[in-house]
Amino acid sequence: GPMTKKFGLTKTLKKFIPHESQRYAAEYIITHPVTALLLDMGLGKTVTTLTAVNKLIYDYFEISKVLVIAPLRVARDTWPAEIQKWEHLQNLTYSVAVGTEAERLRSLKTQADIYIINRENVQWLIEENGVVFNYDMLIIDELSSFKNHDTKRFKSLMKMRPKVKRVVGLTGTPSSNGLMDLWAEFRLLDMGQRLGRFIGKYRTDYFLPDRRNGNIVYSYRPLPDAEQQIYDKISDITISMKSTDHLNMPELIISEYTVKLSEEERQHYEELKEELVLELPDGDVTASNAGSLSNKLSQMANGAIYSDDRDILPIHDRKLDALEDIIEAANGKPVLVAYWFKHDLARIQERLNKLHIPFATMDKADSISRWQRGELPVGLIHPASAGHGLNLQSGGSTLIWFGLTWSLELYQQTNARLWRQGQQSKTVIIQHIITTGTIDRKIMSALQKKEETQNALIDAVKAELGGKK
């Protein structure tokens, strides 16, 4: 049955008080059968879309069956969490179709308002499982999953597209080298009405060959006015944060991306915590040892800790997975990532290399100027080296805290690398990756209350170690 009630009465629901932009976007989805939400992560695309869905189902009786297609972790974790979290969405029922074929079939046959599936299973859903495709609204979370018109998932979804009366596509604001991808993405949304039905024509209309070898073109660059022309073409169905006004301070949006440990990881974490308690000379957390204990607790929250002989002991990859998802959602727009420990840096670099995502650490003039020119998808920064003189705002408007710091001064100083006058974007997003049930939560709340005291640190460590005085 509906899963929203599974926490009984203990669940505390959040009251949704939308920003002006969220209210506008939810209304827009209701009045536009096809909507593209080109908004950056942290602006609440999910809750905004759900707010509209809720009204379309329960106020307007216009739709009754919604399909959400998303990246795996987003399908499995983010959508259910958002539906469960908000008071105004408690009527909505949902069913998550991920996992084995048997599990997916069971989920599809469960009665619900919203069916959530991961993008890898789109072709299976449409062509291989015999369940009738009768959704009247389609939500594509991460339009970039469909930027390639040659893939099977694109072709099979395209076949079903005429059956669906409402479509919402969600993605971050495309960078200029992401403009080529808009063709396929909008072909799926409006069946080729705005950007045309053929990629060849789109290419010649808006782009020039950039790198070529004989007749083989490796890359294209947009013509001088292409970006504006493309946006004009799609503007009647698109909400985006194209910014024009950079005179005043941009709006600062602080958001949290929470990750959760598995049973096994949690156990490992608790064992390591027990060892910390045993290390205390007389069982007491004092000013002299609170710093090092807090360091160890933070490392554990981030996913790794140094052993006594300085080896890196991995505990979990939850933050790395979250970082990967956030970078994908940034859609090619540069993100700055703040790390605190050396092993955070090592693990982040290893993951980015594995994903073939170019990055540099912001510690050399050369890498700083590459970031400034917008050439780096990811810049890595240590708060202690983010001195006041370092202006990074021309390279991006999103900062991700992979791990937190107790230092309010370094925290604010790092945020001010992007959140400052001269920032081209209207909004600066500061995203914090928080591991639930760890010291992260305490540090976050101390930073928000602007507590600079050592007492906050000592109290947090005590609470985290289970009230050992």
C-alpha positions as CSV (number, residue, x, y, z in Angstrom):
1,G,0.0,0.0,0.0
2,P,1.0,3.7,0.1
3,M,4.4,4.1,1.7
4,T,4.0,7.6,3.1
5,K,2.5,6.4,6.3
6,K,5.2,4.0,7.3
7,F,6.7,6.0,10.1
8,G,3.5,6.2,12.1
9,L,3.0,9.2,14.3
10,T,6.7,9.8,15.0
11,K,7.4,11.5,11.7
12,T,7.8,15.2,11.9
13,L,6.6,16.8,8.7
14,K,8.1,20.1,7.4
15,K,5.8,22.9,6.4
16,F,6.6,24.0,2.8
17,I,7.0,27.8,2.6
18,P,8.0,28.3,-1.0
19,H,10.4,31.0,-2.2
20,E,8.8,33.3,-4.8
21,S,10.6,31.4,-7.6
22,Q,9.2,28.1,-6.4
23,R,5.7,29.4,-6.2
24,Y,6.1,30.7,-9.7
25,A,7.6,27.5,-11.0
26,A,4.8,25.2,-9.5
27,E,2.1,27.5,-11.0
28,Y,4.0,27.4,-14.4
29,I,4.0,23.6,-14.5
30,I,0.2,23.6,-13.8
31,T,-0.5,26.1,-16.7
32,H,2.1,24.6,-19.2
33,P,1.5,21.0,-20.4
34,V,5.2,20.9,-21.4
35,T,7.6,22.5,-19.0
36,A,11.4,22.6,-18.9
37,L,12.8,23.5,-15.5
38,L,16.4,24.6,-16.2
39,L,17.3,25.3,-12.6
40,D,20.3,24.6,-10.6
41,M,20.5,22.0,-7.8
42,G,19.5,23.4,-4.4
43,L,16.6,25.5,-5.8
44,G,14.1,22.8,-4.9
45,K,13.2,21.4,-8.3
46,T,11.8,18.2,-6.8
47,V,9.5,19.7,-4.2
48,T,8.4,22.3,-6.7
49,T,7.4,19.7,-9.2
50,L,5.7,17.6,-6.6
51,T,3.7,20.6,-5.4
52,A,2.4,21.0,-8.9
53,V,1.7,17.2,-9.3
54,N,-0.2,17.2,-6.0
55,K,-2.5,20.1,-7.2
56,L,-2.9,18.5,-10.7
57,I,-4.1,15.3,-9.0
58,Y,-6.1,16.4,-6.0
59,D,-7.2,20.0,-6.9
60,Y,-7.7,19.9,-10.7
61,F,-8.3,16.1,-11.2
62,E,-6.4,16.5,-14.4
63,I,-4.0,13.6,-14.1
64,S,-4.0,10.4,-12.1
65,K,-0.8,8.5,-13.0
66,V,2.7,10.0,-13.0
67,L,6.0,8.4,-14.2
68,V,9.2,9.8,-12.8
69,I,12.5,8.8,-14.6
70,A,15.6,9.6,-12.7
71,P,19.2,8.5,-12.0
72,L,19.3,5.4,-9.8
73,R,20.1,7.0,-6.4
74,V,17.8,10.0,-7.1
75,A,15.0,7.6,-8.0
76,R,15.6,5.4,-5.0
77,D,16.3,8.0,-2.3
78,T,15.6,11.6,-3.3
79,W,12.0,11.4,-4.6
80,P,10.7,9.2,-1.8
81,A,12.4,11.3,0.8
82,E,10.9,14.5,-0.6
83,I,7.4,13.1,-0.7
84,Q,7.7,11.9,2.9
85,K,9.2,15.1,4.1
86,W,6.5,17.7,3.3
87,E,3.3,18.2,5.1
88,H,1.4,19.4,2.0
89,L,2.3,16.2,0.0
90,Q,1.0,13.6,2.4
91,N,-1.9,12.6,0.1
92,L,0.5,11.5,-2.6
93,T,1.2,7.8,-2.8
94,Y,4.3,6.4,-4.7
95,S,5.9,3.2,-5.8
96,V,9.6,2.9,-6.5
97,A,10.4,0.5,-9.4
98,V,14.1,-0.3,-9.0
99,G,15.9,-3.5,-8.3
100,T,15.3,-7.0,-9.7
101,E,12.8,-7.5,-12.5
102,A,10.4,-9.2,-10.0
103,E,10.6,-6.3,-7.6
104,R,10.1,-3.8,-10.4
105,L,7.0,-5.6,-11.7
106,R,5.6,-5.7,-8.2
107,S,6.1,-2.0,-7.8
108,L,4.5,-1.2,-11.2
109,K,1.4,-3.3,-10.2
110,T,1.1,-1.5,-6.9
111,Q,-1.6,1.2,-6.9
112,A,0.0,4.6,-6.6
113,D,-0.1,8.2,-7.9
114,I,3.5,8.3,-8.8
115,Y,5.8,5.6,-10.2
116,I,9.5,6.2,-9.9
117,I,11.9,4.3,-12.1
118,N,15.7,4.6,-12.8
119,R,16.7,5.7,-16.3
120,E,18.5,2.4,-17.1
121,N,15.1,0.6,-17.0
122,V,13.3,2.9,-19.4
123,Q,13.6,0.6,-22.3
124,W,12.6,-2.4,-20.2
125,L,9.5,-0.5,-18.9
126,I,8.3,0.4,-22.4
127,E,9.3,-2.6,-24.5
128,E,9.9,-5.7,-22.4
129,N,7.6,-6.1,-19.5
130,G,4.1,-6.3,-20.8
131,V,2.6,-3.7,-18.4
132,V,0.6,-1.2,-20.3
133,F,2.2,2.2,-20.6
134,N,-0.7,4.5,-19.4
135,Y,0.9,7.4,-17.6
136,D,-0.7,10.7,-18.1
137,M,2.3,12.7,-16.9
138,L,6.0,12.2,-17.4
139,I,8.7,13.8,-15.3
140,I,12.3,13.4,-16.5
141,D,14.6,14.3,-13.6
142,E,17.9,15.0,-15.2
143,L,17.1,15.7,-18.9
144,S,20.8,15.1,-19.6
145,S,20.0,11.3,-19.4
146,F,18.3,11.9,-22.8
147,K,20.8,14.2,-24.5
148,N,21.8,11.5,-27.0
149,H,19.2,10.7,-29.6
150,D,20.9,7.5,-30.7
151,T,20.4,5.6,-27.4
152,K,17.8,2.9,-27.0
153,R,16.3,4.7,-24.0
154,F,15.8,7.9,-26.1
155,K,14.2,6.0,-28.9
156,S,11.8,3.9,-26.7
157,L,10.7,6.9,-24.7
158,M,10.2,8.9,-27.9
159,K,7.8,6.2,-29.1
160,M,5.6,6.7,-26.0
161,R,5.9,10.4,-25.9
162,P,2.7,11.1,-27.9
163,K,0.7,9.1,-25.3
164,V,1.5,11.4,-22.5
165,K,-0.4,14.7,-22.1
166,R,2.0,16.4,-19.6
167,V,5.8,16.4,-19.5
168,V,8.2,18.1,-17.2
169,G,12.0,18.0,-17.8
170,L,14.4,18.9,-15.0
171,T,18.0,19.8,-15.3
172,G,20.6,22.4,-14.3
173,T,21.3,25.5,-16.4
174,P,23.3,24.3,-19.4
175,S,26.8,25.7,-19.9
176,S,27.6,27.0,-23.4
177,N,29.1,23.6,-24.3
178,G,25.9,22.0,-23.1
179,L,23.8,23.9,-25.7
180,M,24.2,21.1,-28.3
181,D,22.5,18.7,-25.9
182,L,19.3,20.8,-25.7
183,W,18.3,19.6,-29.1
184,A,17.6,16.0,-28.1
185,E,16.3,17.0,-24.7
186,F,13.7,19.4,-26.2
187,R,12.9,16.9,-29.0
188,L,11.6,14.7,-26.2
189,L,9.7,17.5,-24.5
190,D,8.0,19.1,-27.4
191,M,8.5,16.5,-30.1
192,G,10.7,18.9,-32.1
193,Q,8.4,21.9,-32.2
194,R,11.0,24.5,-31.0
195,L,14.5,23.3,-31.9
196,G,13.4,21.3,-34.9
197,R,13.1,17.7,-35.8
198,F,16.6,17.2,-37.2
199,I,19.9,17.5,-35.3
200,G,21.7,18.5,-38.6
201,K,19.6,21.5,-39.1
202,Y,20.0,22.6,-35.5
203,R,23.8,22.2,-35.8
204,T,24.0,24.4,-38.9
205,D,21.6,27.0,-37.5
206,Y,23.4,27.6,-34.2
207,F,26.9,26.2,-34.3
208,L,30.3,26.3,-36.1
209,P,32.7,23.4,-36.4
210,D,35.4,23.9,-33.9
211,R,37.9,21.0,-34.0
212,R,38.0,18.9,-37.2
213,N,40.1,16.5,-39.1
214,G,39.3,16.6,-42.8
215,N,35.5,16.2,-42.9
216,I,35.2,14.7,-39.5
217,V,34.1,17.3,-37.0
218,Y,35.0,16.6,-33.4
219,S,33.4,19.5,-31.7
220,Y,31.2,22.5,-32.3
221,R,31.1,25.9,-30.7
222,P,27.9,28.0,-30.6
223,L,27.7,31.0,-33.0
224,P,28.0,34.4,-31.2
225,D,24.2,34.9,-30.7
226,A,23.3,31.2,-30.6
227,E,22.7,31.0,-26.8
228,Q,20.2,33.9,-26.8
229,Q,18.5,32.7,-30.0
230,I,18.1,29.2,-28.6
231,Y,16.7,30.5,-25.3
232,D,14.3,32.7,-27.2
233,K,13.0,29.7,-29.1
234,I,12.4,27.7,-26.0
235,S,11.4,30.5,-23.7
236,D,7.6,29.9,-23.9
237,I,8.0,26.5,-22.1
238,T,11.1,27.1,-20.0
239,I,11.9,28.5,-16.6
240,S,15.6,29.3,-16.3
241,M,17.8,31.4,-14.1
242,K,19.4,33.3,-17.0
243,S,20.8,36.2,-15.1
244,T,21.2,39.7,-16.3
245,D,21.5,41.7,-13.2
246,H,24.8,41.7,-11.4
247,L,24.8,44.9,-9.6
248,N,23.6,43.7,-6.2
249,M,24.7,40.8,-4.1
250,P,23.3,37.5,-5.5
251,E,20.8,35.6,-3.4
252,L,22.5,33.0,-1.2
253,I,20.8,29.6,-1.1
254,I,22.1,27.2,1.6
255,S,21.1,23.6,1.1
256,E,21.8,20.2,2.5
257,Y,22.3,16.9,0.7
258,T,22.0,14.2,3.4
259,V,23.5,10.8,3.0
260,K,22.8,7.7,5.1
261,L,25.0,4.9,6.2
262,S,24.0,1.3,5.6
263,E,23.6,-1.0,8.6
264,E,27.1,-2.4,8.1
265,E,28.7,1.0,7.6
266,R,26.9,2.3,10.7
267,Q,28.2,-0.6,12.7
268,H,31.8,0.1,11.5
269,Y,31.3,3.7,12.5
270,E,30.0,2.8,16.0
271,E,33.0,0.5,16.6
272,L,35.5,3.2,15.6
273,K,33.6,5.6,17.9
274,E,33.9,3.1,20.8
275,E,37.7,3.1,20.3
276,L,37.7,6.9,20.6
277,V,36.0,6.6,23.9
278,L,38.6,4.2,25.1
279,E,41.4,6.6,24.1
280,L,40.2,9.2,26.6
281,P,42.7,9.3,29.4
282,D,40.2,9.6,32.3
283,G,37.1,9.2,30.2
284,D,36.8,13.0,29.9
285,V,36.3,15.2,26.9
286,T,38.4,18.3,27.6
287,A,39.5,21.3,25.6
288,S,42.8,19.7,25.1
289,N,41.5,16.5,23.5
290,A,38.2,17.8,21.9
291,G,39.9,19.0,18.8
292,S,41.5,15.7,17.9
293,L,38.4,13.7,18.8
294,S,36.2,16.0,16.7
295,N,38.7,15.6,13.8
296,K,38.3,11.8,13.9
297,L,34.5,12.0,14.1
298,S,34.5,14.3,11.1
299,Q,36.7,12.0,9.1
300,M,34.4,9.1,9.9
301,A,31.4,11.1,8.7
302,N,33.3,11.9,5.5
303,G,34.1,8.3,4.9
304,A,37.7,7.5,5.9
305,I,40.1,7.8,8.8
306,Y,43.8,7.5,9.2
307,S,45.1,4.4,11.0
308,D,47.9,4.8,13.5
309,D,50.5,4.3,10.8
310,R,48.9,6.9,8.5
311,D,47.1,4.5,6.2
312,I,43.7,5.5,4.9
313,L,41.0,3.2,6.3
314,P,37.9,3.6,4.1
315,I,34.5,3.4,6.0
316,H,32.0,4.4,3.4
317,D,31.6,6.1,0.0
318,R,28.3,7.8,0.6
319,K,29.7,11.4,0.3
320,L,31.6,10.5,-2.9
321,D,28.4,9.1,-4.4
322,A,26.5,12.2,-3.4
323,L,29.2,14.4,-4.9
324,E,29.0,12.4,-8.1
325,D,25.2,13.0,-8.3
326,I,25.6,16.7,-7.5
327,I,28.2,17.1,-10.2
328,E,26.0,15.4,-12.7
329,A,23.0,17.6,-11.7
330,A,25.2,20.7,-12.3
331,N,25.0,19.7,-15.9
332,G,28.5,20.9,-17.0
333,K,28.4,24.0,-14.9
334,P,31.5,24.4,-12.8
335,V,31.3,23.5,-9.1
336,L,33.8,24.4,-6.4
337,V,34.3,21.6,-3.8
338,A,35.6,22.4,-0.3
339,Y,37.4,19.5,1.4
340,W,39.1,19.5,4.8
341,F,41.3,16.3,5.2
342,K,44.1,15.1,2.9
343,H,42.3,11.8,2.5
344,D,39.1,13.6,1.5
345,L,41.2,15.1,-1.3
346,A,42.8,11.8,-2.3
347,R,39.4,10.0,-2.4
348,I,37.7,12.8,-4.3
349,Q,40.5,12.9,-6.9
350,E,40.4,9.2,-7.3
351,R,36.6,9.3,-7.9
352,L,36.8,12.2,-10.4
353,N,39.6,10.4,-12.3
354,K,37.4,7.3,-12.5
355,L,34.6,9.4,-13.9
356,H,37.0,11.2,-16.3
357,I,35.9,14.6,-14.9
358,P,38.6,17.2,-15.3
359,F,39.5,19.0,-12.0
360,A,42.3,21.0,-10.4
361,T,43.1,22.1,-6.9
362,M,42.9,25.9,-6.4
363,D,46.4,26.3,-5.2
364,K,48.3,27.3,-8.2
365,A,48.0,30.5,-10.4
366,D,47.5,28.3,-13.4
367,S,44.6,26.2,-12.1
368,I,43.0,29.3,-10.6
369,S,43.0,31.1,-14.0
370,R,41.6,27.9,-15.7
371,W,38.8,27.9,-13.1
372,Q,38.2,31.7,-13.7
373,R,37.8,31.1,-17.4
374,G,35.2,28.4,-16.7
375,E,37.3,25.6,-18.2
376,L,37.2,23.3,-15.1
377,P,34.0,21.4,-14.3
378,V,35.4,20.9,-10.7
379,G,37.7,23.1,-8.6
380,L,38.9,21.7,-5.3
381,I,39.6,24.1,-2.5
382,H,40.9,23.9,1.0
383,P,39.2,26.5,3.3
384,A,42.5,27.4,4.9
385,S,43.9,28.4,1.5
386,A,40.8,30.2,0.4
387,G,42.3,33.5,1.6
388,H,40.4,36.8,1.3
389,G,42.2,37.8,-1.9
390,L,41.0,34.8,-3.9
391,N,38.3,35.8,-6.3
392,L,36.8,32.7,-7.9
393,Q,33.3,34.1,-8.6
394,S,33.8,34.4,-12.4
395,G,34.3,30.6,-12.7
396,G,31.1,29.4,-11.1
397,S,28.3,29.9,-8.6
398,T,28.0,26.6,-6.8
399,L,30.1,25.5,-3.8
400,I,29.8,22.1,-2.3
401,W,31.1,21.4,1.2
402,F,32.3,17.7,1.1
403,G,33.3,17.9,4.8
404,L,32.6,20.7,7.2
405,T,34.9,22.8,9.4
406,W,34.3,24.2,12.9
407,S,36.0,27.5,11.9
408,L,33.2,30.0,11.2
409,E,35.8,32.4,9.8
410,L,37.2,29.9,7.3
411,Y,33.6,28.8,6.4
412,Q,32.4,32.3,5.7
413,Q,35.6,33.2,3.9
414,T,35.3,30.2,1.6
415,N,31.7,30.9,0.8
416,A,32.6,34.5,0.0
417,R,34.9,33.2,-2.8
418,L,31.7,32.9,-4.8
419,W,29.1,34.8,-2.9
420,R,30.2,38.4,-3.6
421,Q,29.6,41.4,-5.8
422,G,30.8,40.7,-9.3
423,Q,29.1,37.3,-9.3
424,Q,27.4,36.9,-12.6
425,S,24.7,34.6,-11.4
426,K,21.6,35.8,-9.5
427,T,21.9,32.9,-7.1
428,V,24.8,31.3,-5.3
429,I,24.2,27.9,-4.0
430,I,26.2,26.5,-1.1
431,Q,25.5,22.8,-0.8
432,H,26.6,20.8,2.2
433,I,26.9,17.0,2.1
434,I,25.8,15.8,5.6
435,T,26.0,12.3,6.9
436,T,23.0,11.7,9.1
437,G,23.6,10.5,12.7
438,T,27.1,12.0,12.8
439,I,28.9,15.1,14.1
440,D,28.1,16.8,10.7
441,R,24.7,17.8,12.0
442,K,26.2,19.5,15.1
443,I,28.8,21.4,13.1
444,M,26.2,22.5,10.6
445,S,24.0,23.9,13.3
446,A,26.9,25.7,15.0
447,L,27.8,27.3,11.7
448,Q,24.2,28.4,11.2
449,K,24.0,29.9,14.6
450,K,27.4,31.5,14.0
451,E,28.8,30.0,17.2
452,E,32.5,30.5,17.4
453,T,33.0,29.0,20.8
454,Q,35.0,26.0,21.7
455,N,32.1,25.0,24.0
456,A,30.0,24.1,20.9
457,L,32.8,21.8,19.8
458,I,33.3,20.2,23.2
459,D,29.5,19.7,23.6
460,A,29.2,18.2,20.1
461,V,32.0,15.7,20.8
462,K,30.5,14.8,24.1
463,A,27.1,14.2,22.6
464,E,28.6,12.3,19.7
465,L,30.6,10.0,22.0
466,G,27.4,9.3,23.9
467,G,27.5,11.8,26.8
468,K,30.9,10.6,28.2
469,K,31.7,13.4,30.6
